[in-house]
Amino acid sequence: MTTTEQHPYPPSEPPRQGGSEPGRGHGHSPGHSHNHGPAAPVSKHLRKVIAAILVPFTAAVVVGLMILWPGGAPPHERTGVGFDRQTQQATVTQVVELSCKSVNASGGTAAGGTSAPGDGSAQNEAKGTCRKATIRVDTGKDEGRTFTEIVQPDQSRQLHQGEKVVVAYEPSAPKDLQYSVTDVNRKFPMALLAGIFALAVVVVGRMRGVMALVALAVSFLVLTFFILPAILQGSNPLLVAVVGASAIMLIALYMCHGLSARTSVAVLGTLASLLLIGVLGSGFIDWAALTGNTDDSTGLIHGLFPSIDMSGLLLAGVIIGSLGVLDDVTVTQTSAVWELHEANPAMGWRDLYRAGIRIGRDHIASVVNTLVLAYAGAALPLLLLFSIAQSSVGTVANSELVAEEIVRTLVGSIGLVASVPVTTALAALVVSADRPGPAGAGGSGAHPVPARGGRGRRRKH
């Protein structure tokens, strides 16, 4: 049997606005409006308070972008080391097998490097079957030129006929040694995987998914055209990271979740957590005497641009790396508090905070574990080396390579943990302060609380 809609409110409280289903009749007084838009604060005072914080912050970010905006990466002479090499696209046109003994006797060069005389591995390879690959250069001024390389049987990368490869060009080397294979061309499978990812996001997320992809593209643009060139030009890495991360945060959150009080609270919670991460990261990087110059890549950067503050670059990486997970935590916590208030508008801010923090505890446990495992997975080859060396846990943790990851993980995790109570408290304060005004105000004092996406409360049957 169908009955009239029941409102679970005491007589002293007015019915919640926007709770009826679209297209149904409404038995509410004419002074009540029905808003089915996204959740937003109805209190003008609260909107002014949020705007008073976020508008100057946004203006400061824009000014920071204008002041620090680089004209592009500064030029330098190529070193021919690592990624700092001239490269071209090429194709393996022919692969023939031959005796490794004849190759070593004639002083052949293996693909990707030169075998040292008397090397034990080279002596073992002399007993096997090697491959002689002919490679054709497909791009650049030497398009159509061919060269050969010897592939030893124990090399991890074996060349195959028809395979697309990347070759390095060294103009100062002898003509027959100017080109060498450095890697495989993976553009097609990588592009296909990116397409599958984008399709999955759009199919499941629909318009939200499209906006998420746009925000992702904007984040990469900020990283590529602002953060990296600005650091290379000598700007303070910490300042560049703060300005760039703030710009990414504002664009991504408002683009994906809309211009609303819910998103604004998530922005405030993310900002507070980023400030905490910056303070803790700066303090512990200095205290632990971490230089940020621990591998070939950072060493090459320091050699090319000695003015770059490598420890500041490390801190900038901590801030940018934590931003993505922080967005997830703050948005989830804010949405949880809003949904709790929608389910029971009579809850005060303390009850909303307690309920939201219970949800947050589960989120903390999963996110921190995810962050630690992500860093451990990235550093797995390094951890294997320490395991092979049978080093103690203390020795491993004390090495700068591992200490950097420990500081990065723990500082980021502390910021994530802190973001839960901070964001939950902010959301509870904002949403509880936006409760409807007293009944019978004729619409002037009764501010509607919008429902999500036009879906009202269920009618009892």
C-alpha positions in Angstrom: 0.0 0.0 0.0 1.3 3.4 -0.9 1.2 6.1 1.7 2.0 9.8 1.6 5.7 10.8 2.0 6.9 10.5 5.6 9.4 13.1 6.9 11.6 11.8 9.8 11.9 15.3 11.4 10.5 16.5 14.7 7.7 19.1 14.5 10.1 21.8 15.4 12.2 21.1 12.3 11.1 22.0 8.7 11.1 19.3 6.0 14.4 18.9 4.1 14.4 20.6 0.8 14.9 19.0 -2.5 13.9 15.6 -1.2 11.1 14.8 -3.5 11.4 12.8 -6.7 11.3 14.7 -9.9 7.9 14.8 -11.6 6.0 13.9 -8.4 3.5 16.2 -6.6 4.8 18.1 -3.6 2.8 18.7 -0.4 5.2 21.4 0.9 4.3 25.0 1.6 4.7 27.4 -1.3 7.6 29.1 0.6 9.8 26.1 0.1 11.9 25.8 -3.1 13.2 22.6 -4.6 16.8 22.5 -5.8 18.3 19.4 -7.4 21.7 20.8 -8.2 25.1 19.9 -6.7 25.6 20.4 -3.0 26.7 24.0 -2.1 26.6 26.1 1.0 23.4 28.1 1.2 24.7 30.4 3.9 25.9 33.7 2.4 28.2 34.2 5.4 29.9 30.8 4.8 30.3 31.5 1.1 32.0 34.8 2.0 34.3 33.1 4.5 35.3 30.4 1.9 35.8 33.0 -0.8 37.8 35.2 1.6 40.3 32.3 1.9 40.3 30.8 -1.6 40.1 33.9 -3.8 43.4 35.5 -2.4 45.0 32.0 -2.5 44.0 31.6 -6.2 45.2 35.1 -7.0 48.5 34.3 -5.3 48.9 31.1 -7.4 48.2 33.1 -10.6 50.7 35.8 -9.6 53.3 33.0 -8.8 52.7 31.4 -12.2 53.3 34.8 -13.9 56.4 35.6 -12.0 58.0 32.2 -12.2 56.9 31.3 -15.7 59.9 30.2 -17.7 60.7 30.9 -21.3 61.6 27.2 -21.9 64.4 24.9 -20.8 67.9 26.6 -21.1 70.1 25.3 -23.9 73.2 23.3 -23.3 75.8 21.2 -25.1 74.7 17.5 -25.3 76.8 15.3 -23.1 76.0 12.0 -25.0 75.2 10.4 -21.6 71.9 8.7 -20.7 68.9 10.6 -22.1 71.1 13.5 -23.1 71.8 12.0 -26.5 70.7 12.6 -30.1 68.3 9.7 -31.0 66.6 8.6 -34.2 64.0 6.0 -35.2 65.2 2.9 -37.0 64.2 -0.6 -38.2 65.9 -4.0 -37.9 66.0 -5.1 -41.5 68.0 -8.4 -41.2 69.2 -10.7 -38.5 71.7 -13.6 -39.2 73.3 -16.1 -36.9 77.0 -16.6 -36.6 79.6 -18.0 -34.2 80.4 -15.8 -31.2 84.0 -17.1 -31.5 84.5 -15.5 -34.9 82.9 -12.3 -33.7 85.2 -12.0 -30.7 88.2 -12.9 -32.8 87.4 -10.0 -35.2 86.7 -7.6 -32.4 83.0 -7.2 -33.0 81.0 -4.9 -30.9 77.9 -6.1 -29.0 74.6 -4.1 -29.3 74.4 -1.5 -26.6 78.1 -1.6 -25.6 81.6 -2.9 -26.1 82.9 -6.1 -24.6 86.1 -5.6 -22.5 89.0 -7.8 -23.5 89.5 -10.7 -21.1 85.9 -10.4 -19.7 84.8 -13.7 -18.3 81.3 -13.3 -19.8 82.8 -12.6 -23.2 84.8 -15.9 -22.9 81.6 -17.8 -22.2 79.8 -16.1 -25.1 82.5 -17.3 -27.5 81.1 -20.8 -27.2 77.6 -19.8 -28.2 75.7 -18.5 -31.2 75.5 -14.7 -31.7 73.3 -12.6 -34.0 74.4 -10.0 -36.5 71.6 -7.4 -36.9 71.4 -4.9 -39.8 69.6 -1.7 -38.8 68.3 1.0 -41.1 68.0 4.6 -39.9 64.5 5.9 -40.6 64.6 9.5 -39.5 67.1 12.4 -39.5 69.7 13.6 -42.0 71.1 10.0 -42.3 67.7 8.5 -43.3 68.3 5.3 -45.2 71.8 4.7 -43.8 72.4 1.2 -42.4 74.8 -0.2 -39.8 75.3 -3.5 -38.0 75.5 -4.6 -34.4 76.3 -7.9 -32.7 73.8 -9.3 -30.2 75.3 -11.7 -27.7 73.2 -14.7 -26.6 73.0 -13.7 -23.0 71.8 -10.1 -23.6 68.4 -9.2 -22.1 67.4 -7.4 -25.4 67.4 -9.6 -28.5 66.8 -7.9 -31.8 64.3 -9.4 -34.4 63.8 -8.7 -38.0 61.2 -6.0 -38.7 61.5 -4.7 -35.1 61.3 -0.9 -34.6 64.1 0.4 -32.4 65.6 3.7 -31.1 69.2 4.4 -32.0 71.7 6.9 -30.5 73.8 9.2 -32.7 77.3 10.3 -31.7 78.7 12.6 -34.4 82.2 12.7 -32.9 82.6 8.9 -33.1 84.2 7.1 -36.1 81.7 6.8 -39.0 81.0 3.0 -38.5 80.4 3.6 -34.7 78.2 6.7 -34.9 75.0 4.8 -34.5 74.1 2.2 -31.8 70.8 0.7 -30.6 69.7 2.0 -27.3 66.1 0.8 -26.9 63.0 -0.6 -28.5 60.4 1.7 -30.0 57.3 1.2 -27.7 55.2 4.0 -28.9 52.4 1.9 -30.4 51.7 -0.4 -27.4 52.0 2.5 -25.0 49.6 4.6 -27.1 47.2 1.6 -27.3 47.3 1.2 -23.5 46.7 4.9 -23.0 43.7 4.6 -25.3 42.2 1.7 -23.4 42.7 3.6 -20.2 40.9 6.7 -21.5 38.1 4.5 -22.9 37.6 2.8 -19.6 37.5 6.1 -17.7 35.0 7.6 -20.1 32.7 4.5 -20.2 32.6 4.2 -16.4 32.9 7.8 -15.4 31.0 9.3 -18.3 31.1 13.1 -18.2 33.1 13.0 -14.9 35.5 10.7 -16.6 36.0 13.1 -19.5 36.6 16.0 -17.2 39.1 13.8 -15.2 41.0 13.1 -18.4 41.1 16.8 -19.3 42.3 17.6 -15.8 45.0 15.0 -16.2 46.1 16.6 -19.4 46.3 20.0 -17.8 48.3 18.5 -14.9 50.9 17.2 -17.4 51.0 20.6 -19.2 51.7 22.4 -15.9 54.4 19.9 -15.1 56.0 20.0 -18.6 55.7 23.7 -19.4 56.0 25.3 -15.9 57.5 23.1 -13.2 60.3 21.4 -15.0 61.6 24.4 -17.1 61.3 26.8 -14.1 63.5 24.5 -12.0 66.0 24.1 -14.8 66.2 27.9 -15.1 67.3 28.1 -11.5 64.1 29.0 -9.7 63.7 27.7 -6.1 62.4 24.1 -6.6 60.2 24.3 -3.4 58.6 27.5 -4.5 58.0 26.2 -8.0 56.5 22.9 -6.6 54.2 24.8 -4.3 52.9 27.1 -7.0 52.7 24.3 -9.6 51.0 21.8 -7.2 48.5 24.5 -6.1 47.6 25.3 -9.7 47.1 21.6 -10.5 45.0 21.1 -7.3 42.7 24.0 -8.1 42.3 23.1 -11.8 41.8 19.4 -11.2 39.5 19.5 -8.2 37.1 22.2 -9.6 37.2 20.8 -13.1 36.3 17.2 -11.9 34.0 18.0 -9.0 32.5 21.4 -9.9 32.5 24.8 -8.3 30.8 24.1 -5.0 31.3 24.2 -1.3 32.0 20.5 -1.2 35.0 21.0 -3.6 36.1 24.2 -1.8 36.3 22.3 1.5 38.4 19.6 -0.2 40.7 22.3 -1.6 41.2 23.8 1.9 41.9 20.3 3.4 44.4 19.5 0.6 46.1 22.9 1.0 46.5 22.4 4.8 48.0 19.0 4.3 50.4 20.2 1.6 51.6 22.9 3.9 52.3 20.3 6.6 54.1 18.0 4.1 56.3 21.0 3.0 57.2 21.9 6.6 58.0 18.3 7.7 59.8 17.4 4.4 62.0 20.5 4.6 62.9 19.8 8.2 63.7 16.1 7.9 65.5 16.4 4.6 67.9 19.0 6.2 68.1 17.0 9.5 68.9 13.7 7.7 71.4 15.6 5.4 69.8 14.2 2.2 71.5 15.8 -0.8 69.1 14.5 -3.5 72.0 13.5 -5.6 72.0 9.7 -5.4 72.0 8.2 -8.9 73.2 8.7 -12.4 70.2 10.8 -13.4 70.5 13.3 -10.6 74.2 13.4 -11.0 73.8 14.3 -14.7 71.3 17.0 -13.8 73.7 18.4 -11.2 76.6 18.3 -13.7 74.6 20.2 -16.4 73.0 22.7 -14.0 75.1 23.1 -10.9 72.9 25.9 -9.7 69.9 23.6 -9.1 69.3 22.9 -5.4 69.1 19.1 -5.4 67.7 18.8 -1.9 65.0 21.3 -2.8 64.3 19.2 -5.9 63.8 16.2 -3.6 61.4 18.2 -1.5 59.5 19.3 -4.6 59.1 15.7 -5.6 57.7 14.8 -2.2 55.1 17.6 -2.5 54.0 16.8 -6.1 54.0 13.0 -5.4 51.7 13.4 -2.4 49.2 15.7 -4.2 47.5 13.0 -6.2 46.7 10.8 -3.2 45.7 13.8 -1.1 43.1 14.8 -3.7 41.6 11.4 -3.4 41.5 11.5 0.5 40.1 15.0 0.9 37.4 14.6 -1.8 36.3 11.3 -0.4 36.1 12.6 3.2 34.2 15.7 2.1 31.7 13.7 0.1 31.2 11.3 3.0 30.3 14.1 5.4 27.9 15.6 2.9 26.2 12.3 2.4 25.9 11.8 6.1 24.3 15.2 6.5 21.9 14.4 3.6 20.9 11.1 5.2 20.3 12.8 8.6 20.1 16.6 8.4 19.5 16.8 12.2 23.1 15.7 13.0 25.3 18.4 14.5 28.9 19.0 13.5 30.3 16.8 16.3 28.2 13.8 15.3 29.1 14.4 11.6 32.8 14.6 12.6 32.6 11.3 14.6 30.8 9.5 11.8 33.1 10.9 9.1 36.3 10.1 11.0 35.2 6.5 11.4 35.1 6.3 7.6 38.4 8.1 7.4 40.2 5.5 9.6 39.5 2.8 7.0 40.7 5.2 4.3 43.9 5.9 6.2 44.7 2.3 6.6 44.3 1.5 2.9 45.9 4.6 1.5 49.1 4.5 3.7 49.6 0.8 2.8 49.1 1.7 -0.9 51.7 4.5 -0.7 54.3 2.4 1.1 53.9 -0.5 -1.3 54.1 1.8 -4.3 57.5 3.2 -3.1 58.7 -0.3 -2.2 57.7 -1.6 -5.6 59.6 1.2 -7.4 62.7 0.5 -5.3 62.5 -3.3 -5.5 65.7 -3.8 -7.6 67.6 -1.7 -5.1 66.2 -3.7 -2.2 67.3 -6.9 -4.0 70.8 -5.6 -4.2 70.9 -5.0 -0.4 69.5 -8.4 0.1 72.2 -10.0 -2.0 74.8 -8.1 -0.1 73.2 -9.5 3.2 73.1 -6.0 4.7 71.3 -5.4 8.0 68.1 -3.5 8.1 69.9 -0.6 9.9 72.6 -0.4 7.2 70.0 -0.4 4.4 67.8 2.3 6.0 70.9 4.4 6.7 72.0 4.5 3.1 70.9 7.7 1.3 69.2 5.9 -1.5 66.8 4.2 0.9 66.6 7.0 3.4 65.3 9.3 0.7 62.4 6.8 0.0 61.8 6.4 3.7 61.5 10.2 4.3 59.4 10.6 1.1 57.0 7.8 2.2 56.7 8.8 5.9 56.3 12.6 5.3 53.7 11.9 2.6 51.9 9.4 4.9 51.8 11.9 7.8 50.3 14.5 5.5 47.7 11.9 4.3 46.8 11.0 7.9 46.5 14.6 8.9 44.3 15.4 5.9 41.5 13.1 7.2 40.7 14.9 10.5 41.4 18.3 9.1 39.1 17.8 6.0 36.4 16.0 8.0 36.3 18.8 10.6 36.1 21.5 7.9 33.3 19.7 6.1 31.3 19.0 9.3 31.5 22.7 10.3 30.5 23.9 6.9 27.6 21.5 6.2 26.2 21.7 9.7 26.1 25.4 9.6 24.0 25.3 6.5 21.0 23.7 8.1 17.6 25.1 7.1 16.3 28.1 8.9 13.2 28.2 11.2 9.9 27.1 9.7 7.4 29.6 8.5 9.9 32.1 7.4 8.2 32.5 4.1 11.3 31.4 2.2 13.4 34.4 3.3 15.0 32.5 6.1 14.7 28.9 5.0 17.7 28.0 2.9 17.3 24.8 0.9 19.9 22.0 1.2 20.3 20.6 -2.3 20.1 16.9 -2.8 22.6 15.0 -4.9 21.9 14.8 -8.6 18.1 15.2 -8.3 17.7 12.0 -6.3 15.4 12.5 -3.4 14.6 10.5 -0.3 12.6 7.3 -0.8 8.9 7.3 -0.1 7.7 4.7 2.3 5.6 2.0 0.7 
